[in-house]
Amino acid sequence: MTLTDIVSLLALLLSVYSAYKTLEFNRRQNEFANTANHLNKLLLRKEQEDAIDAISADLNARVVKIGKGHRLKIYNKGKSPAKNVRLECPVVREFSIMDDALPLEVIQAGGNFDLIVATAMGAPFAVTIKLIWDDERGRNQEVETTISPYGS
């Protein structure tokens, strides 16, 4: 084996090693690009959800005991006002909500409104009600929630 053969063999080994490292680097670059793409999609989804949340009202209700009486507290934990708030409550013996004030014109973000609740012995332990409202997302947004007529 001559010196030129040894140099050629070393050059061949070096080029094989260089090709291997280039392929490895390209694989890592592709993984990095895929990860960046995935993170960008997650960030875009989060931004879209935040944009929807910014124009959404989020109503809920619960019964609270105040003194000797009970009140249905309807509250808006969303970032947008809820307009034209309505309530659908099934007819249940020994339980009623005094909803003469409905429909409410508006419940501001972070705001609430109380309605008088009348209960008697024999009222059920849970009643499912439906809150319906309009907000910047659209009309007739709704949520069903189960309340305890005896308060929390």
LUMVO-303964 format. One record per atom (N, C-alpha, C, O): atom name; x, y, z. Coordinates in Angstrom, 2 decimals. Layout:
% LUMVO-303964
("CA" (X Y Z))
...
***
This chain:
% LUMVO-303964
("N" (0.84 -1.16 0.00))
("CA" (0.00 0.00 0.00))
("C" (0.90 1.24 0.00))
("O" (1.79 1.39 0.83))
("N" (0.64 2.10 -0.93))
("CA" (1.48 3.28 -1.08))
("C" (0.87 4.45 -0.30))
("O" (-0.26 4.39 0.19))
("N" (1.64 5.50 -0.23))
("CA" (1.19 6.69 0.49))
("C" (-0.07 7.28 -0.15))
("O" (-0.96 7.74 0.56))
("N" (-0.16 7.26 -1.46))
("CA" (-1.35 7.80 -2.14))
("C" (-2.58 6.94 -1.84))
("O" (-3.69 7.47 -1.74))
("N" (-2.38 5.61 -1.70))
("CA" (-3.50 4.73 -1.34))
("C" (-4.01 5.05 0.07))
("O" (-5.21 5.06 0.32))
("N" (-3.06 5.30 0.98))
("CA" (-3.44 5.61 2.37))
("C" (-4.17 6.95 2.43))
("O" (-5.17 7.08 3.13))
("N" (-3.66 7.94 1.69))
("CA" (-4.29 9.25 1.67))
("C" (-5.69 9.13 1.05))
("O" (-6.63 9.75 1.53))
("N" (-5.82 8.34 -0.02))
("CA" (-7.12 8.14 -0.66))
("C" (-8.09 7.45 0.28))
("O" (-9.27 7.81 0.34))
("N" (-7.59 6.45 1.01))
("CA" (-8.45 5.74 1.97))
("C" (-8.89 6.68 3.08))
("O" (-10.06 6.66 3.48))
("N" (-7.98 7.50 3.60))
("CA" (-8.35 8.48 4.63))
("C" (-9.35 9.50 4.09))
("O" (-10.28 9.90 4.80))
("N" (-9.17 9.93 2.85))
("CA" (-10.09 10.88 2.23))
("C" (-11.47 10.24 2.08))
("O" (-12.49 10.89 2.30))
("N" (-11.49 8.96 1.70))
("CA" (-12.75 8.24 1.56))
("C" (-13.45 8.13 2.92))
("O" (-14.65 8.38 3.02))
("N" (-12.71 7.75 3.96))
("CA" (-13.28 7.63 5.30))
("C" (-13.79 8.98 5.80))
("O" (-14.86 9.06 6.41))
("N" (-13.03 10.02 5.53))
("CA" (-13.44 11.36 5.95))
("C" (-14.71 11.79 5.21))
("O" (-15.59 12.40 5.82))
("N" (-14.82 11.48 3.94))
("CA" (-16.03 11.87 3.20))
("C" (-17.24 11.05 3.66))
("O" (-18.35 11.58 3.70))
("N" (-17.06 9.75 4.01))
("CA" (-18.16 8.94 4.53))
("C" (-18.62 9.51 5.88))
("O" (-19.81 9.64 6.14))
("N" (-17.65 9.85 6.75))
("CA" (-17.97 10.45 8.04))
("C" (-18.69 11.78 7.86))
("O" (-19.66 12.06 8.56))
("N" (-18.22 12.58 6.93))
("CA" (-18.84 13.87 6.65))
("C" (-20.27 13.68 6.14))
("O" (-21.16 14.43 6.54))
("N" (-20.49 12.72 5.28))
("CA" (-21.84 12.45 4.76))
("C" (-22.76 11.98 5.90))
("O" (-23.92 12.39 5.97))
("N" (-22.23 11.13 6.78))
("CA" (-23.03 10.66 7.93))
("C" (-23.42 11.84 8.82))
("O" (-24.58 11.96 9.22))
("N" (-22.46 12.71 9.13))
("CA" (-22.75 13.87 9.98))
("C" (-23.74 14.81 9.31))
("O" (-24.59 15.40 9.98))
("N" (-23.63 14.97 7.99))
("CA" (-24.58 15.83 7.26))
("C" (-25.98 15.26 7.34))
("O" (-26.94 16.00 7.57))
("N" (-26.13 13.94 7.15))
("CA" (-27.45 13.31 7.25))
("C" (-28.02 13.44 8.67))
("O" (-29.20 13.71 8.84))
("N" (-27.17 13.26 9.67))
("CA" (-27.60 13.40 11.06))
("C" (-28.05 14.84 11.34))
("O" (-29.07 15.07 12.00))
("N" (-27.29 15.80 10.84))
("CA" (-27.63 17.20 11.02))
("C" (-28.96 17.51 10.32))
("O" (-29.80 18.21 10.89))
("N" (-29.16 17.01 9.11))
("CA" (-30.41 17.24 8.38))
("C" (-31.60 16.62 9.13))
("O" (-32.68 17.22 9.17))
("N" (-31.42 15.44 9.71))
("CA" (-32.48 14.80 10.48))
("C" (-32.85 15.68 11.68))
("O" (-34.03 15.88 11.97))
("N" (-31.85 16.19 12.37))
("CA" (-32.11 17.06 13.52))
("C" (-32.78 18.36 13.09))
("O" (-33.68 18.86 13.78))
("N" (-32.36 18.90 11.96))
("CA" (-32.99 20.12 11.44))
("C" (-34.47 19.86 11.13))
("O" (-35.33 20.70 11.42))
("N" (-34.77 18.70 10.53))
("CA" (-36.17 18.37 10.22))
("C" (-36.97 18.21 11.51))
("O" (-38.12 18.66 11.57))
("N" (-36.41 17.57 12.53))
("CA" (-37.09 17.44 13.81))
("C" (-37.35 18.81 14.43))
("O" (-38.44 19.07 14.95))
("N" (-36.37 19.68 14.36))
("CA" (-36.52 21.02 14.89))
("C" (-37.61 21.78 14.12))
("O" (-38.43 22.47 14.73))
("N" (-37.62 21.67 12.81))
("CA" (-38.64 22.35 12.00))
("C" (-40.03 21.80 12.33))
("O" (-40.99 22.57 12.41))
("N" (-40.15 20.49 12.50))
("CA" (-41.44 19.89 12.85))
("C" (-41.91 20.37 14.22))
("O" (-43.08 20.67 14.41))
("N" (-40.99 20.44 15.17))
("CA" (-41.33 20.92 16.51))
("C" (-41.76 22.38 16.46))
("O" (-42.75 22.76 17.09))
("N" (-41.04 23.19 15.73))
("CA" (-41.39 24.61 15.60))
("C" (-42.77 24.76 14.94))
("O" (-43.56 25.60 15.35))
("N" (-43.05 23.95 13.93))
("CA" (-44.34 23.98 13.26))
("C" (-45.46 23.60 14.24))
("O" (-46.51 24.25 14.27))
("N" (-45.23 22.55 15.02))
("CA" (-46.22 22.10 16.01))
("C" (-46.46 23.20 17.05))
("O" (-47.61 23.48 17.40))
("N" (-45.39 23.82 17.55))
("CA" (-45.54 24.89 18.54))
("C" (-46.27 26.10 17.95))
("O" (-47.06 26.73 18.65))
("N" (-46.01 26.42 16.69))
("CA" (-46.71 27.52 16.05))
("C" (-48.21 27.23 15.93))
("O" (-49.03 28.12 16.13))
("N" (-48.56 25.98 15.61))
("CA" (-49.97 25.61 15.53))
("C" (-50.63 25.71 16.90))
("O" (-51.76 26.20 17.01))
("N" (-49.94 25.26 17.96))
("CA" (-50.48 25.36 19.31))
("C" (-50.67 26.82 19.71))
("O" (-51.70 27.18 20.29))
("N" (-49.70 27.65 19.40))
("CA" (-49.79 29.08 19.72))
("C" (-50.94 29.73 18.96))
("O" (-51.68 30.54 19.52))
("N" (-51.11 29.38 17.70))
("CA" (-52.20 29.93 16.90))
("C" (-53.55 29.50 17.48))
("O" (-54.47 30.31 17.57))
("N" (-53.67 28.23 17.88))
("CA" (-54.91 27.73 18.47))
("C" (-55.21 28.49 19.77))
("O" (-56.36 28.88 20.02))
("N" (-54.17 28.70 20.60))
("CA" (-54.36 29.43 21.85))
("C" (-54.79 30.87 21.58))
("O" (-55.67 31.39 22.27))
("N" (-54.19 31.51 20.61))
("CA" (-54.56 32.88 20.26))
("C" (-56.01 32.94 19.77))
("O" (-56.74 33.88 20.10))
("N" (-56.44 31.95 19.00))
("CA" (-57.82 31.92 18.53))
("C" (-58.78 31.72 19.70))
("O" (-59.82 32.38 19.77))
("N" (-58.43 30.83 20.63))
("CA" (-59.27 30.62 21.81))
("C" (-59.34 31.88 22.66))
("O" (-60.41 32.22 23.17))
("N" (-58.21 32.58 22.81))
("CA" (-58.20 33.83 23.58))
("C" (-59.07 34.89 22.89))
("O" (-59.76 35.66 23.56))
("N" (-59.03 34.93 21.56))
("CA" (-59.85 35.90 20.83))
("C" (-61.34 35.58 21.03))
("O" (-62.15 36.49 21.17))
("N" (-61.69 34.31 21.03))
("CA" (-63.09 33.92 21.26))
("C" (-63.48 34.25 22.69))
("O" (-64.58 34.75 22.94))
("N" (-62.59 33.95 23.65))
("CA" (-62.88 34.26 25.05))
("C" (-63.09 35.76 25.27))
("O" (-63.90 36.15 26.11))
("N" (-62.38 36.59 24.53))
("CA" (-62.48 38.04 24.71))
("C" (-63.85 38.56 24.30))
("O" (-64.26 39.63 24.76))
("N" (-64.56 37.83 23.45))
("CA" (-65.89 38.30 23.02))
("C" (-67.00 37.41 23.57))
("O" (-68.15 37.49 23.12))
("N" (-66.67 36.55 24.54))
("CA" (-67.64 35.60 25.06))
("C" (-68.06 35.93 26.49))
("O" (-67.24 36.28 27.33))
("N" (-69.35 35.82 26.72))
("CA" (-69.87 35.84 28.09))
("C" (-69.88 34.38 28.56))
("O" (-70.01 33.47 27.75))
("N" (-69.74 34.17 29.85))
("CA" (-69.74 32.81 30.40))
("C" (-70.63 32.83 31.64))
("O" (-70.18 33.16 32.74))
("N" (-71.89 32.48 31.46))
("CA" (-72.84 32.53 32.55))
("C" (-72.91 31.22 33.30))
("O" (-72.71 30.14 32.74))
("N" (-73.20 31.33 34.58))
("CA" (-73.45 30.17 35.42))
("C" (-74.36 30.64 36.55))
("O" (-74.62 31.84 36.70))
("N" (-74.85 29.70 37.33))
("CA" (-75.78 30.06 38.40))
("C" (-75.61 29.10 39.57))
("O" (-75.17 27.96 39.41))
("N" (-75.96 29.60 40.73))
("CA" (-76.00 28.76 41.92))
("C" (-76.95 29.40 42.92))
("O" (-77.21 30.60 42.88))
("N" (-77.46 28.58 43.81))
("CA" (-78.36 29.07 44.84))
("C" (-77.52 29.34 46.09))
("O" (-76.73 28.50 46.51))
("N" (-77.71 30.52 46.67))
("CA" (-77.01 30.88 47.90))
("C" (-78.04 31.22 48.96))
("O" (-79.12 31.74 48.67))
("N" (-77.69 30.91 50.19))
("CA" (-78.59 31.22 51.30))
("C" (-78.21 32.60 51.83))
("O" (-77.05 32.86 52.16))
("N" (-79.20 33.46 51.91))
("CA" (-79.00 34.82 52.44))
("C" (-80.03 34.99 53.55))
("O" (-81.23 35.09 53.28))
("N" (-79.56 35.04 54.78))
("CA" (-80.48 35.12 55.92))
("C" (-81.31 33.85 55.98))
("O" (-80.79 32.74 56.01))
("N" (-82.62 34.04 56.00))
("CA" (-83.52 32.88 56.03))
("C" (-83.99 32.48 54.63))
("O" (-84.66 31.46 54.47))
("N" (-83.65 33.28 53.64))
("CA" (-84.12 33.01 52.28))
("C" (-83.01 32.49 51.38))
("O" (-81.85 32.40 51.78))
("N" (-83.39 32.16 50.17))
("CA" (-82.45 31.69 49.16))
("C" (-82.54 32.58 47.93))
("O" (-83.60 33.10 47.61))
("N" (-81.43 32.74 47.25))
("CA" (-81.36 33.52 46.03))
("C" (-80.64 32.69 44.96))
("O" (-79.69 31.97 45.26))
("N" (-81.12 32.80 43.73))
("CA" (-80.41 32.23 42.59))
("C" (-79.49 33.32 42.09))
("O" (-79.95 34.36 41.60))
("N" (-78.20 33.10 42.21))
("CA" (-77.21 34.08 41.77))
("C" (-76.75 33.67 40.37))
("O" (-76.13 32.63 40.18))
("N" (-77.08 34.51 39.39))
("CA" (-76.63 34.30 38.01))
("C" (-75.42 35.20 37.83))
("O" (-75.52 36.41 38.03))
("N" (-74.29 34.62 37.46))
("CA" (-73.08 35.43 37.35))
("C" (-72.38 35.19 36.01))
("O" (-72.48 34.12 35.41))
("N" (-71.69 36.23 35.57))
("CA" (-70.98 36.21 34.30))
("C" (-69.49 36.23 34.59))
("O" (-68.94 37.26 34.99))
("N" (-68.84 35.09 34.38))
("CA" (-67.39 35.05 34.59))
("C" (-66.62 35.18 33.29))
("O" (-65.42 34.94 33.24))
("N" (-67.32 35.57 32.22))
("CA" (-66.68 35.81 30.93))
("C" (-66.09 37.20 30.84))
("O" (-66.13 37.97 31.81))
("N" (-65.53 37.51 29.68))
("CA" (-64.88 38.80 29.47))
("C" (-65.74 39.78 28.67))
("O" (-65.31 40.88 28.36))
("N" (-66.96 39.36 28.35))
("CA" (-67.85 40.18 27.55))
("C" (-69.22 40.22 28.22))
("O" (-69.59 39.27 28.90))
("N" (-69.98 41.29 28.05))
("CA" (-71.31 41.33 28.66))
("C" (-72.26 40.32 28.02))
("O" (-72.18 40.03 26.83))
("N" (-73.15 39.79 28.86))
("CA" (-74.21 38.91 28.38))
("C" (-75.47 39.75 28.25))
("O" (-75.86 40.45 29.19))
("N" (-76.10 39.69 27.10))
("CA" (-77.28 40.51 26.84))
("C" (-78.50 39.60 26.70))
("O" (-78.38 38.43 26.35))
("N" (-79.66 40.16 26.98))
("CA" (-80.92 39.44 26.81))
("C" (-80.88 38.09 27.53))
("O" (-81.15 37.05 26.93))
("N" (-80.55 38.12 28.80))
("CA" (-80.38 36.89 29.60))
("C" (-81.75 36.31 29.95))
("O" (-82.62 37.00 30.50))
("N" (-81.92 35.04 29.61))
("CA" (-83.17 34.34 29.90))
("C" (-82.88 33.08 30.70))
("O" (-81.74 32.61 30.76))
("N" (-83.92 32.55 31.31))
("CA" (-83.80 31.36 32.16))
("C" (-84.93 30.40 31.83))
("O" (-86.09 30.79 31.77))
("N" (-84.57 29.14 31.62))
("CA" (-85.57 28.09 31.46))
("C" (-85.43 27.15 32.64))
("O" (-84.36 26.57 32.87))
("N" (-86.51 27.01 33.38))
("CA" (-86.49 26.16 34.58))
("C" (-87.69 25.23 34.49))
("O" (-88.81 25.68 34.22))
("N" (-87.49 23.95 34.72))
("CA" (-88.63 23.04 34.67))
("C" (-89.60 23.31 35.83))
("O" (-89.20 23.84 36.87))
("N" (-90.84 22.96 35.62))
("CA" (-91.83 23.11 36.68))
("C" (-91.61 21.97 37.67))
("O" (-91.76 20.79 37.33))
("N" (-91.26 22.34 38.89))
("CA" (-90.95 21.36 39.92))
("C" (-91.78 21.69 41.15))
("O" (-91.85 22.85 41.56))
("N" (-92.40 20.69 41.74))
("CA" (-93.18 20.93 42.96))
("C" (-92.26 21.39 44.08))
("O" (-91.12 20.94 44.19))
("N" (-92.77 22.27 44.88))
("CA" (-92.09 22.75 46.08))
("C" (-90.83 23.58 45.78))
("O" (-90.00 23.79 46.67))
("N" (-90.68 24.04 44.53))
("CA" (-89.50 24.84 44.17))
("C" (-89.89 25.79 43.05))
("O" (-90.47 25.38 42.04))
("N" (-89.57 27.07 43.23))
("CA" (-89.81 28.02 42.14))
("C" (-88.82 29.17 42.23))
("O" (-88.30 29.50 43.29))
("N" (-88.58 29.75 41.07))
("CA" (-87.69 30.91 40.96))
("C" (-88.55 32.08 40.53))
("O" (-89.27 32.00 39.53))
("N" (-88.48 33.16 41.27))
("CA" (-89.25 34.36 40.93))
("C" (-88.51 35.09 39.81))
("O" (-87.63 35.91 40.05))
("N" (-88.88 34.77 38.57))
("CA" (-88.15 35.28 37.42))
("C" (-88.88 36.41 36.70))
("O" (-88.77 36.55 35.48))
("N" (-89.62 37.21 37.46))
("CA" (-90.35 38.34 36.86))
("C" (-89.42 39.37 36.24))
("O" (-89.82 40.09 35.33))
("N" (-88.17 39.45 36.71))
("CA" (-87.23 40.44 36.21))
("C" (-86.59 40.02 34.89))
("O" (-85.85 40.79 34.28))
("N" (-86.87 38.81 34.45))
("CA" (-86.25 38.31 33.21))
("C" (-87.14 38.62 32.02))
("O" (-88.36 38.68 32.18))
("N" (-86.61 38.81 30.85))
("CA" (-85.19 38.72 30.52))
("C" (-84.43 39.96 30.98))
("O" (-84.93 41.08 30.92))
("N" (-83.22 39.71 31.44))
("CA" (-82.35 40.82 31.85))
("C" (-81.75 41.46 30.61))
("O" (-81.40 40.77 29.65))
("N" (-81.64 42.75 30.64))
("CA" (-81.06 43.44 29.50))
("C" (-79.58 43.11 29.35))
("O" (-79.11 42.82 28.25))
("N" (-78.83 43.15 30.47))
("CA" (-77.40 42.89 30.38))
("C" (-76.84 42.48 31.75))
("O" (-77.29 42.98 32.78))
("N" (-75.87 41.57 31.74))
("CA" (-75.03 41.29 32.92))
("C" (-73.60 41.53 32.44))
("O" (-73.10 40.82 31.57))
("N" (-72.96 42.53 33.01))
("CA" (-71.61 42.88 32.60))
("C" (-70.62 41.77 32.96))
("O" (-70.90 40.92 33.81))
("N" (-69.47 41.79 32.31))
("CA" (-68.40 40.84 32.63))
("C" (-68.04 40.99 34.10))
("O" (-67.78 42.10 34.57))
("N" (-68.02 39.89 34.82))
("CA" (-67.72 39.91 36.24))
("C" (-68.92 40.27 37.11))
("O" (-68.81 40.30 38.34))
("N" (-70.05 40.55 36.50))
("CA" (-71.23 40.95 37.25))
("C" (-72.13 39.78 37.60))
("O" (-71.90 38.65 37.16))
("N" (-73.16 40.07 38.39))
("CA" (-74.12 39.03 38.75))
("C" (-75.48 39.65 38.99))
("O" (-75.63 40.87 39.06))
("N" (-76.47 38.78 39.12))
("CA" (-77.84 39.21 39.36))
("C" (-78.50 38.15 40.21))
("O" (-78.29 36.95 39.99))
("N" (-79.31 38.57 41.18))
("CA" (-79.97 37.62 42.08))
("C" (-81.46 37.57 41.79))
("O" (-82.10 38.59 41.53))
("N" (-81.99 36.35 41.86))
("CA" (-83.43 36.13 41.78))
("C" (-83.86 35.40 43.05))
("O" (-83.11 34.58 43.58))
("N" (-85.05 35.69 43.53))
("CA" (-85.56 35.04 44.74))
("C" (-85.96 33.61 44.40))
("O" (-86.58 33.34 43.37))
("N" (-85.59 32.69 45.30))
("CA" (-85.94 31.28 45.16))
("C" (-86.87 30.91 46.30))
("O" (-86.61 31.24 47.45))
("N" (-87.96 30.23 45.98))
("CA" (-88.90 29.76 46.99))
("C" (-88.82 28.23 47.04))
("O" (-89.00 27.56 46.02))
("N" (-88.55 27.69 48.22))
("CA" (-88.50 26.24 48.38))
("C" (-89.40 25.86 49.55))
("O" (-89.72 26.67 50.41))
("N" (-89.79 24.62 49.53))
("CA" (-90.60 24.08 50.63))
("C" (-90.13 22.66 50.89))
("O" (-89.36 22.09 50.12))
("N" (-90.61 22.09 51.98))
("CA" (-90.26 20.71 52.30))
("C" (-90.65 19.83 51.11))
("O" (-91.72 19.99 50.53))
("N" (-89.80 18.93 50.77))
("CA" (-90.08 18.02 49.66))
("C" (-89.53 18.49 48.33))
("O" (-89.71 17.82 47.31))
("N" (-88.84 19.62 48.31))
("CA" (-88.23 20.08 47.07))
("C" (-87.10 19.13 46.70))
("O" (-86.45 18.57 47.59))
("N" (-86.85 18.93 45.42))
("CA" (-85.78 18.02 45.02))
("C" (-84.41 18.56 45.45))
("O" (-84.25 19.76 45.68))
("N" (-83.44 17.66 45.55))
("CA" (-82.09 18.08 45.94))
("C" (-81.33 18.73 44.80))
("O" (-80.34 19.43 45.03))
("N" (-81.77 18.50 43.55))
("CA" (-81.09 19.09 42.40))
("C" (-82.11 19.39 41.31))
("O" (-83.03 18.62 41.06))
("N" (-81.91 20.53 40.66))
("CA" (-82.76 20.94 39.54))
("C" (-81.84 21.43 38.43))
("O" (-80.91 22.20 38.68))
("N" (-82.10 20.99 37.21))
("CA" (-81.31 21.44 36.08))
("C" (-82.02 22.61 35.40))
("O" (-83.18 22.51 35.01))
("N" (-81.29 23.72 35.28))
("CA" (-81.84 24.91 34.63))
("C" (-80.99 25.23 33.41))
("O" (-79.86 24.76 33.27))
("N" (-81.57 26.03 32.53))
("CA" (-80.85 26.45 31.32))
("C" (-80.81 27.96 31.28))
("O" (-81.84 28.63 31.37))
("N" (-79.60 28.50 31.14))
("CA" (-79.40 29.94 30.96))
("C" (-79.16 30.19 29.48))
("O" (-78.38 29.49 28.84))
("N" (-79.83 31.21 28.94))
("CA" (-79.70 31.55 27.52))
("C" (-79.39 33.04 27.44))
("O" (-79.99 33.84 28.16))
("N" (-78.45 33.41 26.57))
("CA" (-78.06 34.81 26.45))
("C" (-77.51 35.07 25.05))
("O" (-77.26 34.15 24.28))
("N" (-77.32 36.34 24.76))
("CA" (-76.68 36.79 23.52))
("C" (-75.37 37.47 23.90))
("O" (-75.29 38.15 24.92))
("N" (-74.35 37.27 23.09))
("CA" (-73.10 38.00 23.27))
("C" (-72.50 38.25 21.90))
("O" (-73.15 38.04 20.88))
("N" (-71.27 38.71 21.87))
("CA" (-70.65 39.06 20.59))
("C" (-70.37 37.84 19.72))
("O" (-70.13 37.99 18.53))
("N" (-70.39 36.65 20.29))
("CA" (-70.25 35.42 19.48))
("C" (-71.51 35.13 18.69))
("O" (-71.46 34.55 17.61))
("N" (-72.65 35.55 19.24))
("CA" (-73.90 35.30 18.54))
("C" (-75.08 35.27 19.50))
("O" (-74.96 35.57 20.69))
("N" (-76.21 34.90 18.94))
("CA" (-77.44 34.86 19.70))
("C" (-77.65 33.47 20.26))
("O" (-77.12 32.48 19.76))
("N" (-78.44 33.42 21.33))
("CA" (-78.90 32.17 21.94))
("C" (-77.76 31.24 22.37))
("O" (-77.82 30.03 22.15))
("N" (-76.75 31.82 22.99))
("CA" (-75.74 30.99 23.65))
("C" (-76.42 30.38 24.86))
("O" (-77.27 31.02 25.47))
("N" (-76.08 29.15 25.22))
("CA" (-76.77 28.55 26.34))
("C" (-75.86 27.62 27.13))
("O" (-74.87 27.09 26.62))
("N" (-76.23 27.45 28.39))
("CA" (-75.54 26.51 29.26))
("C" (-76.58 25.90 30.20))
("O" (-77.47 26.59 30.70))
("N" (-76.46 24.61 30.41))
("CA" (-77.30 23.94 31.40))
("C" (-76.47 23.71 32.65))
("O" (-75.30 23.33 32.58))
("N" (-77.08 23.96 33.78))
("CA" (-76.38 23.76 35.04))
("C" (-77.36 23.16 36.05))
("O" (-78.56 23.43 36.01))
("N" (-76.81 22.37 36.93))
("CA" (-77.62 21.76 37.97))
("C" (-77.40 22.51 39.27))
("O" (-76.26 22.70 39.71))
("N" (-78.49 22.95 39.87))
("CA" (-78.42 23.71 41.11))
("C" (-79.08 22.95 42.23))
("O" (-79.93 22.09 42.00))
("N" (-78.69 23.27 43.43))
("CA" (-79.35 22.73 44.61))
("C" (-80.29 23.78 45.16))
("O" (-79.84 24.87 45.51))
("N" (-81.58 23.50 45.23))
("CA" (-82.52 24.50 45.73))
("C" (-82.25 24.95 47.15))
("O" (-82.75 26.00 47.58))
("N" (-81.48 24.18 47.89))
("CA" (-81.22 24.51 49.30))
("C" (-79.95 25.33 49.49))
("O" (-79.58 25.65 50.62))
("N" (-79.30 25.69 48.41))
("CA" (-78.13 26.56 48.49))
("C" (-76.85 25.79 48.73))
("O" (-76.84 24.60 49.03))
("N" (-75.77 26.53 48.59))
("CA" (-74.45 25.92 48.78))
("C" (-73.78 26.47 50.02))
("O" (-72.66 26.07 50.34))
***
